[in-house]
Amino acid sequence: MVPFKTVRDAKDFLAGKIVEEAAREGVPLTEVERKMLYFTETGWTLPDMKEVSSEFDQGYDQGEYEQKIGGLAARLQARLDVDGEQARETWDRAIEKLSQGDHYMLVLIDALNTTQKGAKHNLKMVSIALALFALAALSAWLKQWMRDH
């Protein structure tokens, strides 16, 4: 397992893995998209982040970018789970180190997971509502049947 002594080490590791996954999948990442992986309001970031952030705000759709990176991260994490416990543990340690601050990369990595969790929650709630409706209808039918027989 790789120890991450600094947030920068963890951020370099995670960004590198995401960029590798993008290359593996044939998903092009522009220089601005790669550099935005390092965005933070506080703490260490790239020296030209102010200019990069401005260019990103002017020329990119934030939602699309978050879904793109979130998808890459989700597929990467699934692959890491298959690759073995140590690969996933190293990824998780880097996330833990990054969690010590406020980093956009954490939002990006969780972007697709949050969307999927929300969709699963909505599906679960609809299923419960349908089940309750079916039970109420069955109960009403049974009451009517009991009165008639």
Backbone as JSON Lines, residues from 0, in Angstrom:
{"i":0,"aa":"M","n":[0.84,-1.18,0.0],"ca":[0.0,0.0,0.0],"c":[0.89,1.25,0.0]}
{"i":1,"aa":"V","n":[0.48,2.23,-0.77],"ca":[1.24,3.47,-0.89],"c":[0.79,4.44,0.2]}
{"i":2,"aa":"P","n":[1.71,4.88,1.06],"ca":[1.33,5.9,2.04],"c":[1.31,7.28,1.37]}
{"i":3,"aa":"F","n":[0.33,8.05,1.69],"ca":[0.23,9.39,1.13],"c":[0.56,10.37,2.24]}
{"i":4,"aa":"K","n":[1.74,10.93,2.17],"ca":[2.19,11.86,3.21],"c":[1.55,13.23,3.07]}
{"i":5,"aa":"T","n":[1.25,13.61,1.82],"ca":[0.66,14.93,1.6],"c":[-0.59,14.81,0.74]}
{"i":6,"aa":"V","n":[-1.4,15.84,0.79],"ca":[-2.58,15.92,-0.06],"c":[-2.15,15.92,-1.52]}
{"i":7,"aa":"R","n":[-1.07,16.59,-1.81],"ca":[-0.59,16.63,-3.19],"c":[-0.26,15.23,-3.7]}
{"i":8,"aa":"D","n":[0.39,14.41,-2.87],"ca":[0.69,13.03,-3.27],"c":[-0.6,12.28,-3.6]}
{"i":9,"aa":"A","n":[-1.59,12.42,-2.74],"ca":[-2.86,11.73,-2.95],"c":[-3.56,12.24,-4.21]}
{"i":10,"aa":"K","n":[-3.53,13.55,-4.39],"ca":[-4.18,14.16,-5.55],"c":[-3.48,13.73,-6.84]}
{"i":11,"aa":"D","n":[-2.15,13.7,-6.83],"ca":[-1.39,13.25,-8.0],"c":[-1.74,11.8,-8.34]}
{"i":12,"aa":"F","n":[-1.85,10.96,-7.32],"ca":[-2.18,9.56,-7.53],"c":[-3.56,9.42,-8.16]}
{"i":13,"aa":"L","n":[-4.57,10.06,-7.55],"ca":[-5.95,9.94,-8.04],"c":[-6.1,10.53,-9.44]}
{"i":14,"aa":"A","n":[-5.52,11.7,-9.65],"ca":[-5.6,12.32,-10.98],"c":[-4.93,11.43,-12.02]}
{"i":15,"aa":"G","n":[-3.79,10.87,-11.67],"ca":[-3.08,9.98,-12.59],"c":[-3.92,8.77,-12.96]}
{"i":16,"aa":"K","n":[-4.58,8.18,-11.97],"ca":[-5.43,7.01,-12.23],"c":[-6.63,7.38,-13.12]}
{"i":17,"aa":"I","n":[-7.21,8.54,-12.89],"ca":[-8.35,8.97,-13.7],"c":[-7.9,9.24,-15.13]}
{"i":18,"aa":"V","n":[-6.77,9.88,-15.3],"ca":[-6.24,10.15,-16.64],"c":[-5.9,8.84,-17.34]}
{"i":19,"aa":"E","n":[-5.31,7.88,-16.63],"ca":[-5.02,6.56,-17.2],"c":[-6.31,5.87,-17.65]}
{"i":20,"aa":"E","n":[-7.34,5.95,-16.82],"ca":[-8.62,5.32,-17.16],"c":[-9.22,5.97,-18.4]}
{"i":21,"aa":"A","n":[-9.12,7.29,-18.49],"ca":[-9.63,7.99,-19.67],"c":[-8.91,7.51,-20.93]}
{"i":22,"aa":"A","n":[-7.59,7.36,-20.84],"ca":[-6.82,6.88,-21.98],"c":[-7.21,5.43,-22.31]}
{"i":23,"aa":"R","n":[-7.37,4.62,-21.29],"ca":[-7.76,3.21,-21.49],"c":[-9.09,3.11,-22.22]}
{"i":24,"aa":"E","n":[-10.03,3.99,-21.87],"ca":[-11.36,3.97,-22.46],"c":[-11.46,4.77,-23.76]}
{"i":25,"aa":"G","n":[-10.4,5.49,-24.11],"ca":[-10.44,6.31,-25.31],"c":[-11.3,7.56,-25.13]}
{"i":26,"aa":"V","n":[-11.36,8.05,-23.9],"ca":[-12.13,9.26,-23.58],"c":[-11.14,10.42,-23.5]}
{"i":27,"aa":"P","n":[-11.2,11.32,-24.46],"ca":[-10.23,12.42,-24.44],"c":[-10.47,13.39,-23.29]}
{"i":28,"aa":"L","n":[-9.38,13.77,-22.63],"ca":[-9.42,14.8,-21.6],"c":[-8.53,15.95,-22.08]}
{"i":29,"aa":"T","n":[-9.09,17.14,-22.09],"ca":[-8.29,18.29,-22.47],"c":[-7.35,18.64,-21.32]}
{"i":30,"aa":"E","n":[-6.4,19.51,-21.59],"ca":[-5.49,19.96,-20.54],"c":[-6.26,20.64,-19.42]}
{"i":31,"aa":"V","n":[-7.27,21.44,-19.79],"ca":[-8.09,22.12,-18.78],"c":[-8.82,21.09,-17.92]}
{"i":32,"aa":"E","n":[-9.39,20.07,-18.55],"ca":[-10.09,19.03,-17.78],"c":[-9.14,18.29,-16.84]}
{"i":33,"aa":"R","n":[-7.94,18.0,-17.3],"ca":[-6.96,17.33,-16.44],"c":[-6.56,18.24,-15.28]}
{"i":34,"aa":"K","n":[-6.35,19.5,-15.56],"ca":[-5.92,20.42,-14.51],"c":[-7.04,20.68,-13.5]}
{"i":35,"aa":"M","n":[-8.3,20.64,-13.95],"ca":[-9.42,20.88,-13.03],"c":[-9.52,19.78,-11.97]}
{"i":36,"aa":"L","n":[-8.89,18.64,-12.2],"ca":[-8.84,17.6,-11.18],"c":[-8.13,18.1,-9.93]}
{"i":37,"aa":"Y","n":[-7.32,19.14,-10.08],"ca":[-6.54,19.69,-8.96],"c":[-7.22,20.89,-8.3]}
{"i":38,"aa":"F","n":[-8.42,21.27,-8.75],"ca":[-9.05,22.48,-8.24],"c":[-9.4,22.35,-6.76]}
{"i":39,"aa":"T","n":[-9.13,23.4,-6.02],"ca":[-9.56,23.54,-4.64],"c":[-9.58,25.02,-4.3]}
{"i":40,"aa":"E","n":[-10.46,25.38,-3.41],"ca":[-10.52,26.76,-2.93],"c":[-9.47,26.99,-1.85]}
{"i":41,"aa":"T","n":[-9.09,25.92,-1.18],"ca":[-8.12,26.02,-0.09],"c":[-7.05,24.97,-0.28]}
{"i":42,"aa":"G","n":[-5.88,25.2,0.23],"ca":[-4.81,24.21,0.15],"c":[-4.04,24.27,-1.15]}
{"i":43,"aa":"W","n":[-3.19,23.28,-1.32],"ca":[-2.32,23.24,-2.49],"c":[-3.1,22.95,-3.76]}
{"i":44,"aa":"T","n":[-2.75,23.66,-4.82],"ca":[-3.27,23.39,-6.16],"c":[-2.22,23.82,-7.17]}
{"i":45,"aa":"L","n":[-2.51,23.67,-8.42],"ca":[-1.58,24.07,-9.48],"c":[-1.38,25.58,-9.47]}
{"i":46,"aa":"P","n":[-0.19,26.04,-9.84],"ca":[0.08,27.48,-9.79],"c":[-0.8,28.31,-10.73]}
{"i":47,"aa":"D","n":[-1.26,27.72,-11.85],"ca":[-2.07,28.48,-12.8],"c":[-3.56,28.17,-12.67]}
{"i":48,"aa":"M","n":[-3.97,27.7,-11.51],"ca":[-5.36,27.25,-11.34],"c":[-6.37,28.37,-11.54]}
{"i":49,"aa":"K","n":[-6.03,29.59,-11.19],"ca":[-6.97,30.69,-11.38],"c":[-7.32,30.86,-12.86]}
{"i":50,"aa":"E","n":[-6.32,30.81,-13.72],"ca":[-6.54,30.92,-15.16],"c":[-7.27,29.7,-15.71]}
{"i":51,"aa":"V","n":[-6.89,28.52,-15.23],"ca":[-7.53,27.28,-15.66],"c":[-9.01,27.3,-15.28]}
{"i":52,"aa":"S","n":[-9.29,27.7,-14.06],"ca":[-10.67,27.76,-13.58],"c":[-11.5,28.74,-14.4]}
{"i":53,"aa":"S","n":[-10.92,29.87,-14.73],"ca":[-11.61,30.87,-15.53],"c":[-11.92,30.31,-16.92]}
{"i":54,"aa":"E","n":[-10.94,29.65,-17.53],"ca":[-11.14,29.05,-18.85],"c":[-12.22,27.95,-18.78]}
{"i":55,"aa":"F","n":[-12.19,27.18,-17.72],"ca":[-13.18,26.12,-17.53],"c":[-14.58,26.72,-17.43]}
{"i":56,"aa":"D","n":[-14.73,27.76,-16.61],"ca":[-16.04,28.41,-16.42],"c":[-16.59,28.96,-17.73]}
{"i":57,"aa":"Q","n":[-15.71,29.44,-18.6],"ca":[-16.14,30.04,-19.86],"c":[-16.43,29.01,-20.95]}
{"i":58,"aa":"G","n":[-15.72,27.88,-20.93],"ca":[-15.82,26.98,-22.08],"c":[-16.34,25.58,-21.82]}
{"i":59,"aa":"Y","n":[-16.71,25.27,-20.58],"ca":[-17.11,23.9,-20.26],"c":[-18.44,23.89,-19.51]}
{"i":60,"aa":"D","n":[-19.17,22.8,-19.67],"ca":[-20.39,22.57,-18.91],"c":[-20.01,21.77,-17.66]}
{"i":61,"aa":"Q","n":[-20.18,22.37,-16.5],"ca":[-19.75,21.75,-15.25],"c":[-20.44,20.42,-15.01]}
{"i":62,"aa":"G","n":[-21.74,20.35,-15.26],"ca":[-22.48,19.12,-15.05],"c":[-21.98,17.99,-15.93]}
{"i":63,"aa":"E","n":[-21.75,18.29,-17.2],"ca":[-21.22,17.28,-18.13],"c":[-19.84,16.81,-17.69]}
{"i":64,"aa":"Y","n":[-19.01,17.75,-17.26],"ca":[-17.67,17.4,-16.8],"c":[-17.74,16.5,-15.57]}
{"i":65,"aa":"E","n":[-18.59,16.84,-14.63],"ca":[-18.71,16.04,-13.42],"c":[-19.19,14.63,-13.74]}
{"i":66,"aa":"Q","n":[-20.13,14.5,-14.67],"ca":[-20.61,13.18,-15.07],"c":[-19.51,12.4,-15.81]}
{"i":67,"aa":"K","n":[-18.76,13.09,-16.64],"ca":[-17.67,12.44,-17.38],"c":[-16.62,11.89,-16.42]}
{"i":68,"aa":"I","n":[-16.15,12.72,-15.51],"ca":[-15.12,12.28,-14.56],"c":[-15.7,11.28,-13.57]}
{"i":69,"aa":"G","n":[-16.93,11.53,-13.12],"ca":[-17.58,10.6,-12.21],"c":[-17.73,9.21,-12.83]}
{"i":70,"aa":"G","n":[-18.07,9.17,-14.11],"ca":[-18.19,7.88,-14.81],"c":[-16.85,7.18,-14.91]}
{"i":71,"aa":"L","n":[-15.82,7.94,-15.26],"ca":[-14.47,7.35,-15.32],"c":[-14.06,6.8,-13.96]}
{"i":72,"aa":"A","n":[-14.31,7.58,-12.91],"ca":[-13.94,7.16,-11.56],"c":[-14.72,5.92,-11.13]}
{"i":73,"aa":"A","n":[-16.0,5.87,-11.45],"ca":[-16.82,4.72,-11.06],"c":[-16.35,3.45,-11.76]}
{"i":74,"aa":"R","n":[-16.06,3.56,-13.06],"ca":[-15.57,2.38,-13.79],"c":[-14.18,1.98,-13.32]}
{"i":75,"aa":"L","n":[-13.36,2.96,-12.99],"ca":[-12.04,2.68,-12.45],"c":[-12.14,1.96,-11.11]}
{"i":76,"aa":"Q","n":[-13.02,2.45,-10.24],"ca":[-13.19,1.82,-8.93],"c":[-13.69,0.38,-9.08]}
{"i":77,"aa":"A","n":[-14.6,0.15,-10.01],"ca":[-15.09,-1.21,-10.25],"c":[-13.95,-2.11,-10.71]}
{"i":78,"aa":"R","n":[-13.1,-1.58,-11.57],"ca":[-11.95,-2.35,-12.05],"c":[-10.96,-2.6,-10.91]}
{"i":79,"aa":"L","n":[-10.76,-1.61,-10.05],"ca":[-9.86,-1.78,-8.91],"c":[-10.36,-2.87,-7.98]}
{"i":80,"aa":"D","n":[-11.68,-2.96,-7.83],"ca":[-12.25,-4.01,-6.98],"c":[-11.9,-5.39,-7.53]}
{"i":81,"aa":"V","n":[-11.88,-5.52,-8.85],"ca":[-11.55,-6.79,-9.49],"c":[-10.04,-7.05,-9.41]}
{"i":82,"aa":"D","n":[-9.26,-5.98,-9.51],"ca":[-7.8,-6.11,-9.51],"c":[-7.25,-6.61,-8.18]}
{"i":83,"aa":"G","n":[-7.99,-6.42,-7.14],"ca":[-7.53,-6.93,-5.84],"c":[-7.68,-5.91,-4.74]}
{"i":84,"aa":"E","n":[-7.6,-6.43,-3.55],"ca":[-7.83,-5.63,-2.35],"c":[-6.81,-4.5,-2.21]}
{"i":85,"aa":"Q","n":[-5.56,-4.75,-2.54],"ca":[-4.53,-3.73,-2.34],"c":[-4.73,-2.54,-3.27]}
{"i":86,"aa":"A","n":[-5.12,-2.8,-4.52],"ca":[-5.34,-1.7,-5.47],"c":[-6.47,-0.79,-4.97]}
{"i":87,"aa":"R","n":[-7.55,-1.39,-4.51],"ca":[-8.68,-0.6,-4.02],"c":[-8.33,0.1,-2.71]}
{"i":88,"aa":"E","n":[-7.55,-0.57,-1.87],"ca":[-7.15,0.03,-0.6],"c":[-6.27,1.26,-0.82]}
{"i":89,"aa":"T","n":[-5.38,1.19,-1.8],"ca":[-4.54,2.35,-2.12],"c":[-5.4,3.52,-2.59]}
{"i":90,"aa":"W","n":[-6.36,3.24,-3.45],"ca":[-7.31,4.27,-3.92],"c":[-8.05,4.88,-2.73]}
{"i":91,"aa":"D","n":[-8.55,4.02,-1.86],"ca":[-9.31,4.49,-0.69],"c":[-8.44,5.34,0.25]}
{"i":92,"aa":"R","n":[-7.18,4.96,0.42],"ca":[-6.26,5.74,1.26],"c":[-6.04,7.14,0.67]}
{"i":93,"aa":"A","n":[-5.92,7.2,-0.64],"ca":[-5.75,8.51,-1.29],"c":[-6.99,9.37,-1.08]}
{"i":94,"aa":"I","n":[-8.16,8.77,-1.18],"ca":[-9.43,9.49,-0.94],"c":[-9.47,9.98,0.51]}
{"i":95,"aa":"E","n":[-9.07,9.13,1.44],"ca":[-9.06,9.52,2.86],"c":[-8.15,10.72,3.07]}
{"i":96,"aa":"K","n":[-6.98,10.69,2.46],"ca":[-6.04,11.81,2.61],"c":[-6.65,13.09,2.04]}
{"i":97,"aa":"L","n":[-7.29,12.98,0.87],"ca":[-7.9,14.14,0.24],"c":[-9.08,14.66,1.06]}
{"i":98,"aa":"S","n":[-9.72,13.78,1.79],"ca":[-10.88,14.16,2.6],"c":[-10.51,15.1,3.75]}
{"i":99,"aa":"Q","n":[-9.24,15.31,3.97],"ca":[-8.8,16.23,5.0],"c":[-9.02,17.68,4.6]}
{"i":100,"aa":"G","n":[-9.43,17.9,3.37],"ca":[-9.65,19.26,2.89],"c":[-10.87,19.32,1.99]}
{"i":101,"aa":"D","n":[-11.03,20.46,1.33],"ca":[-12.16,20.7,0.44],"c":[-11.63,20.68,-0.99]}
{"i":102,"aa":"H","n":[-11.79,19.54,-1.66],"ca":[-11.2,19.36,-2.99],"c":[-12.28,18.96,-3.99]}
{"i":103,"aa":"Y","n":[-12.28,19.64,-5.14],"ca":[-13.25,19.38,-6.2],"c":[-13.17,17.92,-6.67]}
{"i":104,"aa":"M","n":[-11.99,17.34,-6.61],"ca":[-11.83,15.97,-7.07],"c":[-12.75,15.02,-6.3]}
{"i":105,"aa":"L","n":[-12.98,15.27,-5.02],"ca":[-13.88,14.42,-4.25],"c":[-15.31,14.5,-4.79]}
{"i":106,"aa":"V","n":[-15.72,15.68,-5.19],"ca":[-17.04,15.86,-5.81],"c":[-17.09,15.1,-7.12]}
{"i":107,"aa":"L","n":[-16.01,15.22,-7.91],"ca":[-15.96,14.56,-9.21],"c":[-16.02,13.05,-9.08]}
{"i":108,"aa":"I","n":[-15.26,12.52,-8.14],"ca":[-15.22,11.07,-7.95],"c":[-16.57,10.54,-7.51]}
{"i":109,"aa":"D","n":[-17.29,11.32,-6.72],"ca":[-18.58,10.88,-6.2],"c":[-19.76,11.3,-7.06]}
{"i":110,"aa":"A","n":[-19.51,12.04,-8.15],"ca":[-20.61,12.58,-8.95],"c":[-21.55,11.51,-9.47]}
{"i":111,"aa":"L","n":[-21.04,10.48,-10.08],"ca":[-21.9,9.44,-10.62],"c":[-22.5,8.6,-9.5]}
{"i":112,"aa":"N","n":[-21.73,8.34,-8.46],"ca":[-22.25,7.57,-7.33],"c":[-23.45,8.26,-6.71]}
{"i":113,"aa":"T","n":[-23.39,9.57,-6.55],"ca":[-24.5,10.32,-5.96],"c":[-25.73,10.24,-6.85]}
{"i":114,"aa":"T","n":[-25.55,10.36,-8.16],"ca":[-26.67,10.26,-9.1],"c":[-27.28,8.87,-9.03]}
{"i":115,"aa":"Q","n":[-26.44,7.85,-9.02],"ca":[-26.94,6.48,-8.98],"c":[-27.64,6.2,-7.65]}
{"i":116,"aa":"K","n":[-27.08,6.69,-6.55],"ca":[-27.71,6.49,-5.26],"c":[-29.07,7.16,-5.22]}
{"i":117,"aa":"G","n":[-29.17,8.35,-5.79],"ca":[-30.45,9.06,-5.83],"c":[-31.47,8.3,-6.66]}
{"i":118,"aa":"A","n":[-31.05,7.78,-7.8],"ca":[-31.95,7.01,-8.65],"c":[-32.39,5.73,-7.95]}
{"i":119,"aa":"K","n":[-31.46,5.05,-7.28],"ca":[-31.82,3.83,-6.55],"c":[-32.78,4.15,-5.41]}
{"i":120,"aa":"H","n":[-32.54,5.26,-4.73],"ca":[-33.43,5.66,-3.64],"c":[-34.83,5.94,-4.19]}
{"i":121,"aa":"N","n":[-34.91,6.66,-5.31],"ca":[-36.21,6.97,-5.91],"c":[-36.94,5.69,-6.32]}
{"i":122,"aa":"L","n":[-36.22,4.76,-6.92],"ca":[-36.81,3.5,-7.33],"c":[-37.32,2.73,-6.12]}
{"i":123,"aa":"K","n":[-36.54,2.74,-5.07],"ca":[-36.93,2.05,-3.84],"c":[-38.21,2.67,-3.27]}
{"i":124,"aa":"M","n":[-38.29,3.99,-3.25],"ca":[-39.47,4.67,-2.71],"c":[-40.7,4.39,-3.55]}
{"i":125,"aa":"V","n":[-40.57,4.38,-4.87],"ca":[-41.7,4.06,-5.75],"c":[-42.15,2.62,-5.52]}
{"i":126,"aa":"S","n":[-41.2,1.71,-5.38],"ca":[-41.53,0.3,-5.13],"c":[-42.28,0.14,-3.82]}
{"i":127,"aa":"I","n":[-41.84,0.82,-2.79],"ca":[-42.52,0.76,-1.49],"c":[-43.94,1.32,-1.6]}
{"i":128,"aa":"A","n":[-44.07,2.44,-2.3],"ca":[-45.39,3.05,-2.46],"c":[-46.33,2.12,-3.21]}
{"i":129,"aa":"L","n":[-45.84,1.47,-4.27],"ca":[-46.66,0.53,-5.02],"c":[-47.06,-0.68,-4.16]}
{"i":130,"aa":"A","n":[-46.11,-1.17,-3.37],"ca":[-46.4,-2.3,-2.49],"c":[-47.47,-1.92,-1.47]}
{"i":131,"aa":"L","n":[-47.36,-0.73,-0.89],"ca":[-48.36,-0.28,0.08],"c":[-49.73,-0.1,-0.57]}
{"i":132,"aa":"F","n":[-49.74,0.42,-1.77],"ca":[-51.0,0.58,-2.5],"c":[-51.62,-0.78,-2.77]}
{"i":133,"aa":"A","n":[-50.81,-1.75,-3.19],"ca":[-51.31,-3.1,-3.45],"c":[-51.88,-3.73,-2.18]}
{"i":134,"aa":"L","n":[-51.19,-3.53,-1.06],"ca":[-51.69,-4.07,0.21],"c":[-53.01,-3.42,0.61]}
{"i":135,"aa":"A","n":[-53.1,-2.13,0.43],"ca":[-54.35,-1.43,0.76],"c":[-55.48,-1.92,-0.13]}
{"i":136,"aa":"A","n":[-55.23,-2.1,-1.41],"ca":[-56.26,-2.59,-2.33],"c":[-56.65,-4.02,-1.96]}
{"i":137,"aa":"L","n":[-55.67,-4.86,-1.63],"ca":[-55.96,-6.24,-1.23],"c":[-56.78,-6.26,0.06]}
{"i":138,"aa":"S","n":[-56.43,-5.4,1.0],"ca":[-57.17,-5.32,2.26],"c":[-58.62,-4.91,2.01]}
{"i":139,"aa":"A","n":[-58.83,-3.92,1.18],"ca":[-60.19,-3.47,0.86],"c":[-60.97,-4.59,0.17]}
{"i":140,"aa":"W","n":[-60.32,-5.28,-0.74],"ca":[-60.98,-6.39,-1.44],"c":[-61.35,-7.5,-0.47]}
{"i":141,"aa":"L","n":[-60.41,-7.85,0.46],"ca":[-60.69,-8.9,1.45],"c":[-61.84,-8.51,2.37]}
{"i":142,"aa":"K","n":[-61.9,-7.26,2.79],"ca":[-63.0,-6.79,3.64],"c":[-64.33,-6.95,2.91]}
{"i":143,"aa":"Q","n":[-64.35,-6.55,1.65],"ca":[-65.57,-6.67,0.85],"c":[-65.94,-8.13,0.66]}
{"i":144,"aa":"W","n":[-64.97,-8.97,0.4],"ca":[-65.2,-10.39,0.19],"c":[-65.76,-11.03,1.46]}
{"i":145,"aa":"M","n":[-65.19,-10.65,2.63],"ca":[-65.65,-11.2,3.91],"c":[-67.1,-10.81,4.18]}
{"i":146,"aa":"R","n":[-67.47,-9.57,3.83],"ca":[-68.85,-9.13,4.03],"c":[-69.82,-9.89,3.11]}
{"i":147,"aa":"D","n":[-69.36,-10.17,1.92],"ca":[-70.22,-10.86,0.94],"c":[-70.34,-12.35,1.21]}
{"i":148,"aa":"H","n":[-69.43,-12.94,1.95],"ca":[-69.44,-14.38,2.17],"c":[-69.62,-14.67,3.61]}
